[in-house]
Amino acid sequence: MVNKQSDWEDVYDRRVSNMVRECMVILEGLVPDDKQRAPLRQLMRRTIYNATDGLKSDLVNMGLQRKQEDFKFPT
């Protein structure tokens, strides 16, 4: 079971990545020309991540806690 306060970001990030991959698969099937596909991929990816980053910020503003990452430097 997912702890809403600590693991929601990991679940959210995985779901967003899955959504982007699925959109890219659809794009591959709809746009056969490589020269058109590459800029469309970049535009779609940027648009999706901008929208979902805004949503993540809204969720944090509504009370969900961001994950605290502790990086331990090698000694």
ABEGO torsion letter per residue (X at the ends): XBBAAAAAAAAAAAAAAAAAAAAAAAAAAABABAAAAAAAAAAAAAAAAAAAAAAAAAAAAAGBBBBBBBBBBBX
